[in-house]
Amino acid sequence: MTCGPPAAGDGGLRGSSCLVLGAGGFLGGHLCRSLRRRGAVVHGFGRRRSYPEALEGVRWTAGEFADRAALARAVDGAEHVFHLLGSSTPESSNKDPVADLAAGALASLHLLEICRAAGVRKVVFLSSGGTVYGIPAAVPISEDAPTDPISAYGVSKLAVESTSACTTICTGWTTRCSASPTRSARGRTRTGGKASCRR
């Protein structure tokens, strides 16, 4: 699912309940705006609202990704969940890789379990087109390029994508990856992916 304006119609989101985890950030705010333009009822969750103007008309809940009870309350009633939460950067993640994996990959696994138990129709995970591939052999990077992350951040993102596939096998959800533009360190556009799980 892309978050840009649809070519026609509302993408089937009109009137649906959408939860955006990480709604207070730059990408999350823009996603909330796009979802609202499509007629969705949007609920944002995150630590803080860095771009409050982007969240006009959005129900907001302040919370931590590690707080499973708060996540479960936020997920309850949502049909679509968009996962943009993150607590580190590629550089900072290498200072404590174990903590980064716990805060990213493990917390995301708990989130998938919460969504499955709540009957969520679709989960969209915003991965990282720059970090999961490591040092590129060519730019722009194609989505079928080998993955070889060189930071704990990239390892965590890739682990969540793999976890989504595992959840698919265990629960019967389908998994689909679609393009998501990101910016490389050199300022060029790379192609990343969103792992999407749905019933």
Secondary structure, DSSP 8 states (H G I E B T S, - for coil): ---S--SSS-TT-TT-EEEEETTTSHHHHHHHHHHHHTT-EEEEEES--SSGGGGTT-EEEE--TT-HHHHHHHHTT-SEEEE------HHHHTTSHHHHHIIIIIHHHHHHHHHHHHT-SEEEEE--TTTSS-S-SSSS--TTS-----SHHHHHHHHHHHHHHHHHHHH--EEEEE--EEE-TTS-EEE--EEEEE-
